[in-house]
Amino acid sequence: MQRKKYALLLKVVFIALPLAFLNFLILEYLLPKEVFQAFHYSIFELYLFFISTSVLVLGILIKMKDKHRDQLGYVFLLVSSIKLALCYLVLLPVLEKDGAGADWEKINFFMIFVLFLAIEVVFTSKLLNDTKQSE
């Protein structure tokens, strides 16, 4: 039972790794080398950050599912808001930069943010559906 409960966390990692590689390849061939190398954060640093925060968010939700099933949606909103604030803090050095490379890095950051938010929403909806079925 424990193994099945935490399988969502592994799915996040297995979904994100190929996406990180694909993102790297797209930017490697789309952008000039000097623009791509001027990024403040590497693609893999960003994906590591987002994978770890997504695993943390989903881990909290899995724990909360056992104790407070009725509050799961509210907990998701709270934890996602905290994650948004943390992402803003991580993005601050990039927001202060100027130039074409900074614009590409901002776009890339927000695309990765939206991607992981979508992954979290899908998995949270699965948790909520499991909660309703088990009642």
Accessible surface in RSA format (square Angstrom, percent):
REM  Atomic radii and reference values for relative SASA: ProtOr
REM  Chains: A
REM  Algorithm: Lee & Richards
REM  Probe-radius: 1.40
REM  Slices: 20
REM RES _ NUM      All-atoms   Total-Side   Main-Chain    Non-polar    All polar
REM                ABS   REL    ABS   REL    ABS   REL    ABS   REL    ABS   REL
RES MET A   1   185.46  96.0 138.80  91.9  46.66 111.1 121.35 103.2  64.11  84.9
RES GLN A   2   109.40  61.2 107.41  78.5   2.00   4.8  59.56 126.8  49.84  37.8
RES ARG A   3   213.08  89.5 198.61 101.2  14.47  34.5  81.52 111.4 131.56  79.7
RES LYS A   4   164.11  80.1 150.26  92.2  13.86  33.0  98.38  88.6  65.73  70.0
RES LYS A   5    43.40  21.2  31.69  19.4  11.71  27.9  22.67  20.4  20.74  22.1
RES TYR A   6    58.86  27.5  56.41  32.1   2.44   6.4  53.49  40.2   5.36   6.6
RES ALA A   7    35.22  32.4  33.45  51.6   1.77   4.0  34.73  48.9   0.49   1.3
RES LEU A   8    19.34  10.8  19.27  13.8   0.06   0.2  19.27  13.5   0.06   0.2
RES LEU A   9    30.74  17.1  29.98  21.4   0.77   1.9  30.36  21.3   0.38   1.0
RES LEU A  10   106.89  59.5 106.85  76.4   0.04   0.1 106.89  75.1   0.00   0.0
RES LYS A  11    92.51  45.1  91.21  56.0   1.30   3.1  53.49  48.1  39.03  41.6
RES VAL A  12     0.00   0.0   0.00   0.0   0.00   0.0   0.00   0.0   0.00   0.0
RES VAL A  13    41.80  27.5  41.80  37.8   0.00   0.0  41.80  36.3   0.00   0.0
RES PHE A  14   134.10  67.1 123.50  76.5  10.60  27.6 124.26  75.3   9.84  28.2
RES ILE A  15    70.48  40.1  64.79  48.3   5.69  13.7  69.27  49.9   1.21   3.3
RES ALA A  16     0.00   0.0   0.00   0.0   0.00   0.0   0.00   0.0   0.00   0.0
RES LEU A  17    96.81  53.9  91.38  65.4   5.44  13.7  91.79  64.5   5.03  13.5
RES PRO A  18    81.43  59.4  70.03  63.8  11.40  41.4  77.73  64.2   3.70  23.0
RES LEU A  19    51.28  28.6  49.41  35.4   1.86   4.7  49.41  34.7   1.86   5.0
RES ALA A  20     2.38   2.2   2.38   3.7   0.00   0.0   2.38   3.4   0.00   0.0
RES PHE A  21   117.58  58.8 117.48  72.8   0.09   0.2 117.48  71.2   0.09   0.3
RES LEU A  22    95.48  53.2  95.01  68.0   0.48   1.2  95.45  67.0   0.03   0.1
RES ASN A  23    21.80  15.0  18.47  17.9   3.33   8.0   9.91  23.9  11.89  11.5
RES PHE A  24    58.81  29.4  58.81  36.4   0.00   0.0  58.81  35.7   0.00   0.0
RES LEU A  25    61.47  34.2  60.65  43.4   0.81   2.0  60.94  42.8   0.52   1.4
RES ILE A  26    92.05  52.4  85.02  63.3   7.03  16.9  91.07  65.6   0.98   2.7
RES LEU A  27     9.30   5.2   9.30   6.7   0.00   0.0   9.30   6.5   0.00   0.0
RES GLU A  28    46.38  26.6  34.04  25.8  12.33  29.4  11.92  23.1  34.46  28.1
RES TYR A  29   180.10  84.1 147.36  83.8  32.73  85.2 105.60  79.4  74.49  91.8
RES LEU A  30   103.24  57.5  77.24  55.3  26.00  65.4  81.47  57.2  21.77  58.6
RES LEU A  31    10.77   6.0   2.80   2.0   7.97  20.0   3.93   2.8   6.84  18.4
RES PRO A  32    72.38  52.8  60.03  54.7  12.35  44.9  71.68  59.2   0.70   4.3
RES LYS A  33   119.07  58.1 109.54  67.2   9.53  22.7  87.58  78.8  31.49  33.5
RES GLU A  34   124.66  71.6 115.46  87.4   9.20  21.9  63.10 122.0  61.56  50.3
RES VAL A  35    29.31  19.3  26.80  24.3   2.51   6.1  29.31  25.5   0.00   0.0
RES PHE A  36    27.89  14.0  22.90  14.2   4.99  13.0  22.90  13.9   4.99  14.3
RES GLN A  37   129.40  72.4  96.68  70.7  32.71  77.9  39.76  84.6  89.64  68.0
RES ALA A  38    59.22  54.5  40.13  61.9  19.10  43.4  51.66  72.7   7.56  20.0
RES PHE A  39    21.50  10.8   4.56   2.8  16.95  44.1   4.59   2.8  16.92  48.4
RES HIS A  40    91.81  50.2  64.63  44.9  27.18  69.5  47.27  48.7  44.54  51.8
RES TYR A  41    43.43  20.3  43.43  24.7   0.00   0.0  31.52  23.7  11.91  14.7
RES SER A  42    54.25  45.8  42.99  57.4  11.25  25.9  46.22  98.4   8.03  11.2
RES ILE A  43     2.03   1.2   0.49   0.4   1.54   3.7   0.49   0.4   1.54   4.2
RES PHE A  44   103.87  52.0  98.86  61.2   5.01  13.0  99.79  60.5   4.09  11.7
RES GLU A  45    94.61  54.3  87.06  65.9   7.54  18.0  36.66  70.9  57.95  47.3
RES LEU A  46     2.41   1.3   2.11   1.5   0.30   0.7   2.41   1.7   0.00   0.0
RES TYR A  47     8.29   3.9   8.29   4.7   0.00   0.0   3.77   2.8   4.52   5.6
RES LEU A  48   125.22  69.7 123.10  88.1   2.12   5.3 124.32  87.3   0.90   2.4
RES PHE A  49    39.16  19.6  33.66  20.8   5.50  14.3  38.73  23.5   0.43   1.2
RES PHE A  50     0.00   0.0   0.00   0.0   0.00   0.0   0.00   0.0   0.00   0.0
RES ILE A  51    20.11  11.4  20.11  15.0   0.00   0.0  20.11  14.5   0.00   0.0
RES SER A  52    59.36  50.2  48.81  65.1  10.54  24.3  43.99  93.7  15.37  21.5
RES THR A  53    12.57   8.9  11.90  12.1   0.67   1.6  12.51  16.8   0.06   0.1
RES SER A  54     0.00   0.0   0.00   0.0   0.00   0.0   0.00   0.0   0.00   0.0
RES VAL A  55    43.02  28.3  42.20  38.2   0.82   2.0  42.20  36.7   0.82   2.2
RES LEU A  56   113.33  63.1 109.07  78.0   4.26  10.7 113.11  79.4   0.22   0.6
RES VAL A  57     3.72   2.4   3.72   3.4   0.00   0.0   3.72   3.2   0.00   0.0
RES LEU A  58     0.00   0.0   0.00   0.0   0.00   0.0   0.00   0.0   0.00   0.0
RES GLY A  59    15.28  18.8   0.00   N/A  15.28  18.8  14.98  41.1   0.30   0.7
RES ILE A  60    62.21  35.4  59.47  44.3   2.74   6.6  61.34  44.2   0.87   2.4
RES LEU A  61     0.00   0.0   0.00   0.0   0.00   0.0   0.00   0.0   0.00   0.0
RES ILE A  62     0.02   0.0   0.02   0.0   0.00   0.0   0.02   0.0   0.00   0.0
RES LYS A  63   111.61  54.5 111.03  68.1   0.58   1.4  65.76  59.2  45.86  48.8
RES MET A  64    45.08  23.3  45.08  29.8   0.00   0.0  19.39  16.5  25.70  34.0
RES LYS A  65    31.43  15.3  31.43  19.3   0.00   0.0   7.88   7.1  23.55  25.1
RES ASP A  66    76.72  53.7  47.41  47.2  29.32  69.3  25.60  60.2  51.12  51.0
RES LYS A  67   151.08  73.7 119.26  73.2  31.83  75.8  73.81  66.4  77.27  82.3
RES HIS A  68    94.41  51.6  88.48  61.5   5.93  15.2  53.60  55.2  40.81  47.5
RES ARG A  69    87.90  36.9  78.91  40.2   9.00  21.4  22.78  31.1  65.13  39.5
RES ASP A  70   117.59  82.4  91.83  91.4  25.76  60.9  31.49  74.1  86.11  85.9
RES GLN A  71    85.01  47.5  85.01  62.1   0.00   0.0  26.89  57.2  58.12  44.1
RES LEU A  72     0.19   0.1   0.01   0.0   0.19   0.5   0.01   0.0   0.19   0.5
RES GLY A  73    28.91  35.7   0.00   N/A  28.91  35.7  25.07  68.8   3.84   8.6
RES TYR A  74   152.63  71.3 147.81  84.1   4.82  12.5 100.39  75.4  52.24  64.4
RES VAL A  75    22.24  14.6  21.07  19.1   1.17   2.8  22.21  19.3   0.03   0.1
RES PHE A  76    24.65  12.3  24.65  15.3   0.00   0.0  24.65  14.9   0.00   0.0
RES LEU A  77   110.57  61.6 109.08  78.0   1.49   3.7 109.43  76.9   1.13   3.0
RES LEU A  78   111.88  62.3 107.05  76.6   4.82  12.1 111.39  78.2   0.48   1.3
RES VAL A  79    17.89  11.8  17.54  15.9   0.35   0.8  17.54  15.2   0.35   0.9
RES SER A  80    19.75  16.7  14.37  19.2   5.37  12.4  14.86  31.7   4.88   6.8
RES SER A  81    66.84  56.5  57.77  77.1   9.07  20.9  31.64  67.4  35.21  49.3
RES ILE A  82   105.34  59.9 101.99  76.0   3.35   8.1 104.66  75.4   0.68   1.8
RES LYS A  83    10.45   5.1   7.58   4.7   2.86   6.8   9.42   8.5   1.02   1.1
RES LEU A  84   101.35  56.4 101.35  72.5   0.00   0.0 101.35  71.2   0.00   0.0
RES ALA A  85    57.19  52.6  49.66  76.6   7.53  17.1  56.23  79.2   0.96   2.5
RES LEU A  86    76.15  42.4  74.47  53.3   1.68   4.2  75.94  53.3   0.21   0.6
RES CYS A  87     3.45   2.6   3.25   3.6   0.20   0.5   3.45   8.7   0.00   0.0
RES TYR A  88   118.40  55.3 114.83  65.3   3.57   9.3  82.72  62.2  35.68  44.0
RES LEU A  89   109.57  61.0  98.33  70.3  11.24  28.3  98.62  69.3  10.95  29.5
RES VAL A  90    31.33  20.6  27.29  24.7   4.04   9.7  31.33  27.2   0.00   0.0
RES LEU A  91     3.72   2.1   3.72   2.7   0.00   0.0   3.72   2.6   0.00   0.0
RES LEU A  92    58.61  32.6  58.61  41.9   0.00   0.0  58.61  41.2   0.00   0.0
RES PRO A  93    43.33  31.6  36.88  33.6   6.45  23.4  40.11  33.1   3.22  20.0
RES VAL A  94     0.40   0.3   0.40   0.4   0.00   0.0   0.40   0.3   0.00   0.0
RES LEU A  95    63.57  35.4  45.37  32.5  18.21  45.8  45.46  31.9  18.12  48.8
RES GLU A  96   136.64  78.4 105.25  79.6  31.39  74.7  45.80  88.6  90.85  74.2
RES LYS A  97    58.51  28.5  52.53  32.2   5.98  14.2  54.40  49.0   4.12   4.4
RES ASP A  98   137.93  96.6 108.24 107.7  29.69  70.2  37.86  89.1 100.07  99.8
RES GLY A  99    44.30  54.6   0.00   N/A  44.30  54.6  35.65  97.8   8.65  19.4
RES ALA A 100    66.92  61.5  53.62  82.7  13.29  30.2  56.95  80.2   9.96  26.4
RES GLY A 101    14.57  18.0   0.00   N/A  14.57  18.0   8.72  23.9   5.85  13.1
RES ALA A 102     2.04   1.9   0.08   0.1   1.96   4.5   0.08   0.1   1.96   5.2
RES ASP A 103    76.24  53.4  74.56  74.2   1.69   4.0  21.25  50.0  54.99  54.8
RES TRP A 104    91.18  36.6  91.18  44.1   0.00   0.0  67.84  36.2  23.34  37.9
RES GLU A 105     0.96   0.5   0.96   0.7   0.00   0.0   0.90   1.7   0.06   0.0
RES LYS A 106    47.57  23.2  47.55  29.2   0.01   0.0  21.69  19.5  25.88  27.6
RES ILE A 107    89.57  51.0  85.44  63.7   4.13   9.9  89.31  64.3   0.26   0.7
RES ASN A 108     7.34   5.1   5.98   5.8   1.36   3.3   3.06   7.4   4.29   4.1
RES PHE A 109     3.08   1.5   3.08   1.9   0.00   0.0   3.08   1.9   0.00   0.0
RES PHE A 110    99.12  49.6  98.75  61.2   0.37   1.0  99.11  60.1   0.01   0.0
RES MET A 111   125.68  65.1 116.93  77.4   8.75  20.8 103.46  88.0  22.22  29.4
RES ILE A 112     2.71   1.5   1.58   1.2   1.13   2.7   2.59   1.9   0.13   0.3
RES PHE A 113    28.47  14.2  28.47  17.6   0.00   0.0  28.47  17.3   0.00   0.0
RES VAL A 114    91.25  60.0  90.96  82.3   0.29   0.7  90.96  79.0   0.29   0.8
RES LEU A 115    55.38  30.8  50.85  36.4   4.53  11.4  55.38  38.9   0.00   0.0
RES PHE A 116     0.00   0.0   0.00   0.0   0.00   0.0   0.00   0.0   0.00   0.0
RES LEU A 117    62.83  35.0  62.61  44.8   0.23   0.6  62.72  44.0   0.11   0.3
RES ALA A 118    50.61  46.5  43.98  67.9   6.63  15.1  50.06  70.5   0.55   1.5
RES ILE A 119    17.44   9.9  14.00  10.4   3.43   8.3  17.29  12.5   0.15   0.4
RES GLU A 120     0.11   0.1   0.11   0.1   0.00   0.0   0.00   0.0   0.11   0.1
RES VAL A 121    72.11  47.4  71.08  64.3   1.03   2.5  71.37  62.0   0.74   2.0
RES VAL A 122    78.36  51.6  77.04  69.7   1.31   3.2  78.36  68.1   0.00   0.0
RES PHE A 123     7.65   3.8   7.65   4.7   0.00   0.0   7.65   4.6   0.00   0.0
RES THR A 124     5.50   3.9   5.50   5.6   0.00   0.0   5.50   7.4   0.00   0.0
RES SER A 125    47.78  40.4  45.84  61.2   1.95   4.5  34.48  73.4  13.30  18.6
RES LYS A 126    92.25  45.0  90.31  55.4   1.94   4.6  57.82  52.0  34.42  36.7
RES LEU A 127     5.91   3.3   5.91   4.2   0.00   0.0   5.91   4.2   0.00   0.0
RES LEU A 128    56.14  31.3  56.11  40.1   0.03   0.1  56.11  39.4   0.03   0.1
RES ASN A 129    80.95  55.8  80.05  77.4   0.91   2.2  13.36  32.1  67.60  65.3
RES ASP A 130    67.01  46.9  63.21  62.9   3.80   9.0  11.97  28.2  55.04  54.9
RES THR A 131     5.30   3.8   5.30   5.4   0.00   0.0   5.30   7.1   0.00   0.0
RES LYS A 132   145.64  71.1 130.27  79.9  15.37  36.6  74.08  66.7  71.56  76.2
RES GLN A 133   147.37  82.4 114.49  83.7  32.88  78.3  47.60 101.3  99.76  75.7
RES SER A 134    69.18  58.5  31.76  42.4  37.42  86.2  42.86  91.3  26.32  36.9
RES GLU A 135   136.84  78.6  73.87  55.9  62.97 149.9  60.49 117.0  76.35  62.3
END  Absolute sums over single chains surface
CHAIN  1 A     8280.1       7306.1        974.0       5923.9       2356.2
END  Absolute sums over all chains
TOTAL          8280.1       7306.1        974.0       5923.9       2356.2
